[in-house]
Amino acid sequence: MPTSDGNLMRSSRKVGVEVGGREIVIAAEKIVYLDNNATTRLDPAVLEEMWPFLAGYYGNPAAGYGFGRQVREAIEQARERVAALLGCLASEIVFTSGGTESDNLALSSALGLDAARRHLVTTAVEHSAIRRQPEHLAENGGGVSAVGVNGDGELDLDELENAIRPETALVSVMWANNETGVLFPVEKIAALAREKRVLFHTDAVQAVGKVPVRLGELPVNYASISAHKFHGPKGVGALYVSRRSAFRASSFGGGQENKRRAGTENVASIVGFGKAAEIAARTLEDEGRRVRALRDRFEEKLLAAVPDCFVNGAGAPRLPNTSSLSFPGLEAEGALALLDRHDLCASAGSACHTGSLQASHVLRAMHLSEERLRGSLRFSLSRLTTEAEVDRALELIPRVIAKVRALAAG
């Protein structure tokens, strides 16, 4: 039977929660969800925290009366919780609609501060929110230098340093790659940018909630975060703006978010974001170890069970939850379709590219062979991933790989 306090309930086939007296089905019970870099399941405790602000506390946080002030206080509590997870001041947090908007706000601010600086240095493996900037910059008289990576997905810091010019406004490098999980040396890159007197931004969307992030201890000017990557709601994120950094707003209106992002706040989602941050901060160390052990066992078993299998980025530091695997002789789309028939969710790379016939730009930048490019799959775990799910995946994946390879060979 469903519970009235927002806890999970189970029937014979479905997993759901009761909210406001109505059962909401979350997913089929038998689903094995290993696509957590695309999005994560909403933690029931997060949903429970959000519900009053969807149903009862509907006042405008900008209002001067008590009913509105209660809502404002909930937003400020969420800001404190997010700041605690990131190791920074609450005043440095700007709530946004998610990682993409945060990326765009950081870049548009940095590139708009000085008309003589219209050049961006980034990498060849960034998220599309950063990679699409060259078109915009070219139209506005700017330029982009994209630094390459080696076969393990690692940056050459000397190449990055040489890419910085007198007209460079910003260096933007992701903290962790969304496809391979490869971690970049953000501390060193931030220090290099400061030495060159250039602003530094990191897309930390995949890192936050998975590895320790202490922004207040680093020379980082801007950082992007998204709640739904660590069991918070979709459609809400944050931009960290260091108190020592200039910021040029690109939206104007009521002066919300300390005049850095106008518009009435998405209150319920911000509250949920704060709760997810609080849980992530509390569980990060223990769950990081547990998830890494699960991921390592998953890879070891697959490498032993599946001939001609490779871990992409194996020689580099990686997130504890991410496995990008290449299976030469496999067509990834066929394998994903067959895995889906067995209720196992994975991807061929970034969720933003699902359905595209083009190979992953990340893996192509790593100079993988065409066979490895076509046969690459990404599996990503979370703190809600169970041993039973991994065991089921280890039972299914070798059979599916063998079948798809046999069909391709035939």
Solvent accessible surface area in square Angstrom, and as a share of the most:
residue,aa,sasa,rsa
1,M,199,0.89
2,P,42,0.27
3,T,51,0.29
4,S,105,0.67
5,D,68,0.35
6,G,8,0.08
7,N,72,0.37
8,L,56,0.28
9,M,15,0.07
10,R,144,0.53
11,S,54,0.35
12,S,101,0.65
13,R,129,0.47
14,K,88,0.37
15,V,13,0.08
16,G,0,0.00
17,V,3,0.01
18,E,39,0.17
19,V,15,0.09
20,G,54,0.52
21,G,64,0.61
22,R,185,0.68
23,E,90,0.40
24,I,90,0.45
25,V,77,0.44
26,I,65,0.33
27,A,36,0.28
28,A,24,0.18
29,E,67,0.30
30,K,108,0.46
31,I,55,0.28
32,V,7,0.04
33,Y,61,0.23
34,L,0,0.00
35,D,17,0.09
36,N,6,0.03
37,N,2,0.01
38,A,17,0.13
39,T,30,0.18
40,T,8,0.05
41,R,81,0.29
42,L,51,0.25
43,D,13,0.07
44,P,22,0.14
45,A,36,0.28
46,V,0,0.00
47,L,34,0.17
48,E,88,0.39
49,E,48,0.22
50,M,16,0.07
51,W,97,0.34
52,P,50,0.31
53,F,40,0.17
54,L,101,0.50
55,A,58,0.45
56,G,37,0.36
57,Y,88,0.33
58,Y,169,0.64
59,G,9,0.08
60,N,69,0.35
61,P,6,0.04
62,A,72,0.56
63,A,22,0.17
64,G,63,0.61
65,Y,131,0.50
66,G,33,0.32
67,F,75,0.31
68,G,0,0.00
69,R,126,0.46
70,Q,88,0.39
71,V,1,0.00
72,R,66,0.24
73,E,113,0.51
74,A,14,0.11
75,I,0,0.00
76,E,63,0.28
77,Q,95,0.42
78,A,2,0.02
79,R,18,0.07
80,E,104,0.47
81,R,42,0.15
82,V,1,0.00
83,A,3,0.02
84,A,65,0.50
85,L,11,0.05
86,L,1,0.00
87,G,16,0.16
88,C,21,0.13
89,L,87,0.43
90,A,21,0.16
91,S,71,0.46
92,E,2,0.01
93,I,0,0.00
94,V,0,0.00
95,F,4,0.02
96,T,5,0.03
97,S,55,0.35
98,G,10,0.09
99,G,10,0.10
100,T,75,0.43
101,E,43,0.19
102,S,0,0.00
103,D,1,0.01
104,N,57,0.29
105,L,13,0.06
106,A,0,0.00
107,L,1,0.00
108,S,50,0.33
109,S,0,0.00
110,A,2,0.02
111,L,7,0.04
112,G,26,0.25
113,L,74,0.37
114,D,60,0.31
115,A,97,0.75
116,A,78,0.61
117,R,72,0.26
118,R,56,0.21
119,H,3,0.01
120,L,0,0.00
121,V,0,0.00
122,T,5,0.03
123,T,2,0.01
124,A,30,0.23
125,V,3,0.02
126,E,0,0.00
127,H,42,0.19
128,S,17,0.11
129,A,10,0.08
130,I,0,0.00
131,R,91,0.33
132,R,150,0.55
133,Q,18,0.08
134,P,50,0.32
135,E,115,0.52
136,H,98,0.44
137,L,0,0.00
138,A,74,0.57
139,E,141,0.63
140,N,74,0.38
141,G,70,0.67
142,G,21,0.21
143,G,25,0.24
144,V,40,0.23
145,S,23,0.15
146,A,62,0.48
147,V,2,0.01
148,G,28,0.27
149,V,12,0.07
150,N,72,0.37
151,G,45,0.43
152,D,49,0.25
153,G,4,0.04
154,E,55,0.24
155,L,21,0.11
156,D,74,0.38
157,L,55,0.27
158,D,100,0.52
159,E,80,0.36
160,L,1,0.00
161,E,57,0.25
162,N,124,0.64
163,A,19,0.15
164,I,24,0.12
165,R,111,0.41
166,P,119,0.75
167,E,65,0.29
168,T,0,0.00
169,A,5,0.04
170,L,0,0.00
171,V,0,0.00
172,S,0,0.00
173,V,0,0.00
174,M,4,0.02
175,W,28,0.10
176,A,1,0.01
177,N,2,0.01
178,N,11,0.05
179,E,3,0.01
180,T,1,0.01
181,G,0,0.00
182,V,1,0.00
183,L,36,0.18
184,F,9,0.04
185,P,53,0.33
186,V,5,0.03
187,E,112,0.50
188,K,132,0.56
189,I,0,0.00
190,A,0,0.00
191,A,42,0.32
192,L,25,0.12
193,A,1,0.00
194,R,158,0.58
195,E,132,0.59
196,K,80,0.34
197,R,203,0.74
198,V,10,0.06
199,L,41,0.20
200,F,1,0.00
201,H,0,0.00
202,T,0,0.00
203,D,9,0.04
204,A,0,0.00
205,V,17,0.10
206,Q,9,0.04
207,A,0,0.00
208,V,1,0.00
209,G,19,0.19
210,K,26,0.11
211,V,19,0.11
212,P,98,0.62
213,V,5,0.03
214,R,107,0.39
215,L,0,0.00
216,G,32,0.31
217,E,133,0.60
218,L,25,0.12
219,P,29,0.18
220,V,2,0.01
221,N,29,0.15
222,Y,0,0.00
223,A,0,0.00
224,S,0,0.00
225,I,1,0.00
226,S,4,0.03
227,A,0,0.00
228,H,36,0.16
229,K,24,0.10
230,F,9,0.04
231,H,6,0.03
232,G,3,0.03
233,P,11,0.07
234,K,127,0.54
235,G,41,0.40
236,V,1,0.01
237,G,0,0.00
238,A,0,0.00
239,L,0,0.00
240,Y,0,0.00
241,V,6,0.03
242,S,3,0.02
243,R,145,0.53
244,R,147,0.54
245,S,18,0.11
246,A,60,0.47
247,F,40,0.17
248,R,133,0.48
249,A,17,0.13
250,S,64,0.41
251,S,44,0.28
252,F,170,0.71
253,G,66,0.63
254,G,66,0.63
255,G,29,0.28
256,Q,30,0.13
257,E,12,0.05
258,N,114,0.58
259,K,159,0.67
260,R,34,0.13
261,R,53,0.19
262,A,20,0.15
263,G,33,0.32
264,T,85,0.49
265,E,13,0.06
266,N,72,0.37
267,V,20,0.12
268,A,7,0.05
269,S,13,0.08
270,I,4,0.02
271,V,8,0.05
272,G,0,0.00
273,F,0,0.00
274,G,0,0.00
275,K,38,0.16
276,A,1,0.00
277,A,0,0.00
278,E,54,0.24
279,I,8,0.04
280,A,6,0.04
281,A,50,0.39
282,R,160,0.59
283,T,31,0.18
284,L,31,0.15
285,E,123,0.55
286,D,90,0.47
287,E,43,0.19
288,G,18,0.17
289,R,142,0.52
290,R,81,0.30
291,V,8,0.05
292,R,96,0.35
293,A,63,0.49
294,L,5,0.02
295,R,6,0.02
296,D,50,0.26
297,R,68,0.25
298,F,0,0.00
299,E,13,0.06
300,E,114,0.51
301,K,107,0.45
302,L,0,0.00
303,L,79,0.39
304,A,93,0.72
305,A,59,0.46
306,V,6,0.03
307,P,103,0.65
308,D,80,0.41
309,C,15,0.09
310,F,80,0.33
311,V,20,0.11
312,N,1,0.00
313,G,2,0.02
314,A,63,0.49
315,G,57,0.55
316,A,11,0.08
317,P,82,0.52
318,R,28,0.10
319,L,0,0.00
320,P,6,0.04
321,N,3,0.02
322,T,0,0.00
323,S,0,0.00
324,S,4,0.03
325,L,0,0.00
326,S,0,0.00
327,F,0,0.00
328,P,16,0.10
329,G,35,0.33
330,L,3,0.01
331,E,83,0.37
332,A,10,0.08
333,E,98,0.44
334,G,33,0.32
335,A,0,0.00
336,L,35,0.17
337,A,60,0.47
338,L,20,0.10
339,L,0,0.00
340,D,92,0.48
341,R,191,0.70
342,H,67,0.30
343,D,35,0.18
344,L,3,0.01
345,C,37,0.22
346,A,18,0.14
347,S,6,0.04
348,A,44,0.34
349,G,7,0.07
350,S,6,0.04
351,A,48,0.37
352,C,80,0.48
353,H,54,0.24
354,T,107,0.62
355,G,72,0.69
356,S,48,0.31
357,L,162,0.81
358,Q,153,0.68
359,A,35,0.27
360,S,17,0.11
361,H,31,0.14
362,V,1,0.01
363,L,4,0.02
364,R,116,0.42
365,A,19,0.15
366,M,2,0.01
367,H,146,0.65
368,L,23,0.11
369,S,63,0.40
370,E,91,0.41
371,E,83,0.37
372,R,52,0.19
373,L,12,0.06
374,R,111,0.41
375,G,0,0.00
376,S,3,0.02
377,L,1,0.01
378,R,4,0.01
379,F,0,0.00
380,S,0,0.00
381,L,1,0.01
382,S,13,0.08
383,R,48,0.18
384,L,53,0.26
385,T,4,0.02
386,T,64,0.37
387,E,98,0.44
388,A,71,0.55
389,E,35,0.16
390,V,0,0.00
391,D,71,0.37
392,R,86,0.32
393,A,0,0.00
394,L,29,0.14
395,E,88,0.39
396,L,0,0.00
397,I,0,0.00
398,P,28,0.18
399,R,127,0.46
400,V,5,0.03
401,I,1,0.01
402,A,62,0.48
403,K,108,0.46
404,V,13,0.08
405,R,43,0.16
406,A,66,0.51
407,L,123,0.61
408,A,62,0.48
409,A,94,0.73
410,G,100,0.96
